[in-house]
Amino acid sequence: MLRTAIVLLLAALMVILLLPFILVLWVISLFRPGITFNGAVGCLARIFIPFLLKLCGVRFEVSGAENLPENAGNGPGSGAVYVGNHQGGFDALVPILYIGKTKSVVLKKEIARVPLAGWALKLFGCIFLDRTNLRAQIDCIRQMETMLMDGKEIAIFPEGTRSKGPDMGEFKAGAFRSAIAAEVPVIPFVIDGSWRCFEEKGRLVPATVQVSILPPCSTEGLKASDARSMAVHIREIMQQEQFRLRAEKGNNNA
């Protein structure tokens, strides 16, 4: 519990120090609607978050970087959807810090209400999803399609919520439907061990999180009706990779 208290205290201090900078970006955004600050906010994340992770005792081991598309996120025609399984609260850091360039992440709407962090994520270009409102979900999918067609990269956790354990839940089809509509590839990434960092005991625990980036899956020639079968197929290959990671470290039960 002492580690958790220290990390929370330092995180609060960082929030206070960064508040003026975030407020400046927020004011600029008022005069330029729709603008995002991926570079600026991403730079801050890469400076401060690794420090907090060291204090937490959380370490990420990433493999498969050679599977990242070279031209992704470089303008119209270069969009991509990154889909990962969701074990714990640290997972959102993976697409921001450890998978190529910083990219927008689809997050639950409750996070938008978190002081400063919610503002920063909005400025970063993250999309907030209301899981209780069907119309809001449809609007979210359309927003994703627009961003993808503009050449943006978006990361999403298609389980829709944390598993808080080693098991992988069912994948929802929305993200795959957006990728098919925008005719962009889907890049799966597998996370294993993040649930041990906090969810297992309800406090911060030192742990190593494995991340494996898999080869892109093309959406060429697919229709909206193929989104469900694509979700099932990609979940299967991610599940197999998760099993491989566990076998490699000699722990088939996570």
C-alpha positions as CSV (number, residue, x, y, z in Angstrom):
1,M,0.0,0.0,0.0
2,L,3.0,2.3,0.6
3,R,4.0,2.1,-3.0
4,T,0.5,2.9,-4.1
5,A,0.3,6.0,-1.8
6,I,3.7,7.3,-3.0
7,V,2.8,6.9,-6.7
8,L,-0.5,8.6,-6.2
9,L,1.1,11.5,-4.4
10,L,3.8,12.0,-7.1
11,A,1.1,11.7,-9.8
12,A,-0.9,14.5,-8.1
13,L,2.2,16.6,-8.0
14,M,2.8,16.1,-11.7
15,V,-0.8,17.1,-12.4
16,I,-0.2,20.4,-10.6
17,L,3.0,21.1,-12.4
18,L,1.5,20.3,-15.8
19,L,-1.8,22.1,-15.3
20,P,-0.6,25.5,-16.8
21,F,0.6,23.8,-20.0
22,I,-2.6,21.8,-20.4
23,L,-4.7,25.0,-19.8
24,V,-2.8,26.8,-22.6
25,L,-3.5,24.0,-25.1
26,W,-7.1,23.9,-24.0
27,V,-7.5,27.7,-24.6
28,I,-5.9,27.3,-28.1
29,S,-8.4,24.5,-28.8
30,L,-11.3,26.8,-28.1
31,F,-10.2,29.1,-31.0
32,R,-9.4,26.2,-33.3
33,P,-12.2,23.6,-32.9
34,G,-11.2,20.0,-33.9
35,I,-7.4,20.6,-33.4
36,T,-5.5,18.0,-31.5
37,F,-2.0,18.1,-29.9
38,N,-0.8,14.5,-30.4
39,G,2.8,15.5,-30.6
40,A,2.9,17.8,-27.5
41,V,0.8,15.6,-25.3
42,G,2.6,12.5,-26.5
43,C,5.9,14.1,-25.7
44,L,4.7,14.8,-22.2
45,A,3.5,11.2,-21.8
46,R,6.9,9.8,-22.9
47,I,8.7,12.0,-20.4
48,F,6.6,11.6,-17.3
49,I,4.8,8.2,-17.5
50,P,7.9,6.0,-17.7
51,F,9.1,7.6,-14.5
52,L,5.8,6.7,-12.8
53,L,6.0,3.2,-14.2
54,K,9.4,2.7,-12.6
55,L,8.0,3.8,-9.3
56,C,5.1,1.3,-9.8
57,G,7.6,-1.5,-10.6
58,V,5.8,-2.1,-13.9
59,R,7.9,-3.0,-16.9
60,F,6.7,-3.6,-20.5
61,E,8.5,-6.1,-22.8
62,V,7.5,-5.5,-26.4
63,S,8.1,-7.7,-29.4
64,G,6.9,-7.7,-33.0
65,A,7.7,-4.0,-33.9
66,E,8.7,-5.2,-37.4
67,N,5.0,-5.8,-38.0
68,L,4.1,-2.1,-37.7
69,P,3.2,-0.5,-41.1
70,E,5.9,1.9,-42.1
71,N,3.6,4.6,-43.6
72,A,0.7,4.4,-41.0
73,G,-0.6,7.7,-39.8
74,N,1.0,9.7,-42.6
75,G,-2.1,11.2,-44.2
76,P,-5.1,10.0,-46.3
77,G,-4.9,6.4,-47.2
78,S,-2.5,5.5,-44.3
79,G,-4.9,5.0,-41.4
80,A,-4.9,1.9,-39.3
81,V,-6.8,0.3,-36.4
82,Y,-4.9,-1.3,-33.6
83,V,-6.9,-3.8,-31.5
84,G,-5.7,-5.2,-28.2
85,N,-7.1,-7.3,-25.4
86,H,-7.8,-5.5,-22.1
87,Q,-6.6,-7.0,-18.8
88,G,-6.0,-4.0,-16.7
89,G,-5.8,-0.2,-16.3
90,F,-2.2,0.0,-17.5
91,D,-3.2,-1.3,-21.0
92,A,-4.1,2.2,-22.3
93,L,-0.4,3.1,-22.1
94,V,0.5,0.5,-24.7
95,P,-0.8,2.2,-27.8
96,I,0.3,5.6,-26.5
97,L,3.9,4.7,-25.6
98,Y,4.9,1.3,-26.9
99,I,3.4,0.7,-30.4
100,G,5.1,3.1,-32.9
101,K,4.0,6.7,-32.9
102,T,1.5,7.9,-30.3
103,K,-2.0,7.4,-31.5
104,S,-5.6,8.1,-30.4
105,V,-7.2,5.6,-28.1
106,V,-10.9,4.8,-27.7
107,L,-11.7,5.0,-24.0
108,K,-14.8,4.8,-21.8
109,K,-16.5,8.2,-21.3
110,E,-15.9,8.2,-17.5
111,I,-12.2,8.9,-18.1
112,A,-13.1,12.2,-19.8
113,R,-14.3,13.4,-16.4
114,V,-11.0,12.8,-14.6
115,P,-9.4,16.3,-13.9
116,L,-6.5,17.2,-16.1
117,A,-6.1,13.6,-17.4
118,G,-9.4,13.8,-19.2
119,W,-8.5,17.2,-20.7
120,A,-5.1,16.0,-21.8
121,L,-6.6,12.9,-23.5
122,K,-9.2,15.1,-25.3
123,L,-6.4,17.3,-26.6
124,F,-4.5,14.2,-27.6
125,G,-7.4,13.2,-29.8
126,C,-8.8,10.3,-27.9
127,I,-12.3,9.2,-28.5
128,F,-14.7,8.7,-25.5
129,L,-17.3,6.0,-25.8
130,D,-20.6,5.8,-23.9
131,R,-21.1,2.1,-23.5
132,T,-24.7,2.5,-22.3
133,N,-26.0,4.6,-25.2
134,L,-26.5,2.9,-28.6
135,R,-26.7,6.1,-30.5
136,A,-23.5,7.3,-28.9
137,Q,-21.8,4.1,-29.9
138,I,-22.9,4.6,-33.5
139,D,-21.6,8.2,-33.4
140,C,-18.3,6.9,-32.1
141,I,-18.0,4.4,-34.9
142,R,-18.6,7.1,-37.5
143,Q,-16.1,9.4,-35.8
144,M,-13.5,6.6,-36.0
145,E,-14.3,6.1,-39.7
146,T,-13.8,9.8,-40.4
147,M,-10.4,9.8,-38.6
148,L,-9.3,6.6,-40.3
149,M,-10.1,8.0,-43.8
150,D,-8.1,11.1,-42.9
151,G,-5.1,8.8,-42.2
152,K,-5.2,8.7,-38.4
153,E,-4.2,5.7,-36.3
154,I,-6.7,4.6,-33.7
155,A,-6.3,2.0,-30.9
156,I,-9.2,0.2,-29.3
157,F,-9.9,-2.6,-26.9
158,P,-12.8,-4.5,-28.5
159,E,-13.7,-6.5,-25.3
160,G,-15.2,-3.2,-24.2
161,T,-14.0,-3.5,-20.6
162,R,-11.1,-4.9,-18.5
163,S,-11.1,-8.7,-17.9
164,K,-9.2,-8.0,-14.6
165,G,-7.6,-11.4,-15.1
166,P,-5.8,-13.6,-17.6
167,D,-8.9,-14.6,-19.7
168,M,-9.7,-12.9,-23.0
169,G,-13.3,-11.9,-23.5
170,E,-15.5,-11.7,-26.6
171,F,-14.6,-9.0,-29.1
172,K,-17.3,-6.6,-30.2
173,A,-17.5,-5.9,-34.0
174,G,-17.6,-2.0,-34.0
175,A,-13.9,-1.4,-34.4
176,F,-13.7,-3.9,-37.2
177,R,-16.7,-2.4,-38.9
178,S,-14.9,1.0,-38.9
179,A,-11.7,-0.5,-40.3
180,I,-13.7,-2.2,-43.1
181,A,-15.6,1.0,-43.9
182,A,-12.4,3.0,-44.1
183,E,-10.5,0.2,-46.0
184,V,-7.6,0.3,-43.5
185,P,-5.7,-2.6,-42.0
186,V,-6.2,-4.0,-38.5
187,I,-3.1,-4.6,-36.4
188,P,-3.6,-6.8,-33.4
189,F,-1.5,-6.5,-30.3
190,V,-1.6,-9.0,-27.4
191,I,-1.1,-7.9,-23.8
192,D,-0.4,-10.4,-21.0
193,G,0.2,-9.8,-17.3
194,S,-1.1,-6.3,-16.9
195,W,-3.9,-7.5,-14.6
196,R,-1.2,-8.4,-12.0
197,C,-0.1,-4.8,-11.8
198,F,-3.2,-3.7,-9.8
199,E,-6.4,-5.6,-10.5
200,E,-5.2,-8.9,-8.9
201,K,-4.8,-7.4,-5.4
202,G,-6.4,-4.0,-5.6
203,R,-3.0,-2.3,-5.1
204,L,0.1,-1.6,-7.1
205,V,2.3,-4.7,-7.5
206,P,5.6,-4.9,-9.5
207,A,5.1,-6.9,-12.6
208,T,6.4,-7.5,-16.1
209,V,3.8,-7.0,-18.9
210,Q,4.4,-8.7,-22.2
211,V,3.2,-7.1,-25.4
212,S,3.3,-8.8,-28.8
213,I,2.5,-7.0,-32.0
214,L,1.1,-9.3,-34.7
215,P,1.1,-8.8,-38.5
216,P,-1.6,-6.5,-40.1
217,C,-4.8,-8.1,-41.2
218,S,-6.1,-6.6,-44.4
219,T,-9.8,-5.5,-44.8
220,E,-9.5,-5.4,-48.6
221,G,-12.7,-6.8,-50.3
222,L,-14.6,-7.2,-47.0
223,K,-18.1,-5.9,-46.3
224,A,-19.7,-4.5,-43.2
225,S,-21.4,-7.9,-42.7
226,D,-17.9,-9.5,-42.4
227,A,-17.0,-7.4,-39.2
228,R,-18.3,-10.1,-36.8
229,S,-16.4,-13.0,-38.4
230,M,-13.3,-10.8,-38.6
231,A,-13.6,-10.0,-34.9
232,V,-13.8,-13.7,-34.1
233,H,-10.9,-14.6,-36.4
234,I,-8.6,-11.9,-34.9
235,R,-9.5,-12.9,-31.4
236,E,-8.5,-16.5,-32.2
237,I,-5.1,-15.6,-33.5
238,M,-4.5,-13.2,-30.5
239,Q,-5.5,-16.0,-28.1
240,Q,-3.0,-18.4,-29.7
241,E,-0.3,-15.7,-29.4
242,Q,-1.2,-15.2,-25.8
243,F,-0.9,-18.9,-25.1
244,R,2.5,-18.9,-26.9
245,L,3.8,-16.0,-24.7
246,R,2.8,-17.9,-21.6
247,A,4.4,-21.2,-22.8
248,E,7.5,-19.3,-23.6
249,K,7.8,-18.0,-20.1
250,G,6.8,-21.4,-18.6
251,N,3.5,-20.3,-17.3
252,N,0.5,-21.7,-19.2
253,N,-1.9,-20.4,-16.5
254,A,-0.8,-16.8,-16.9
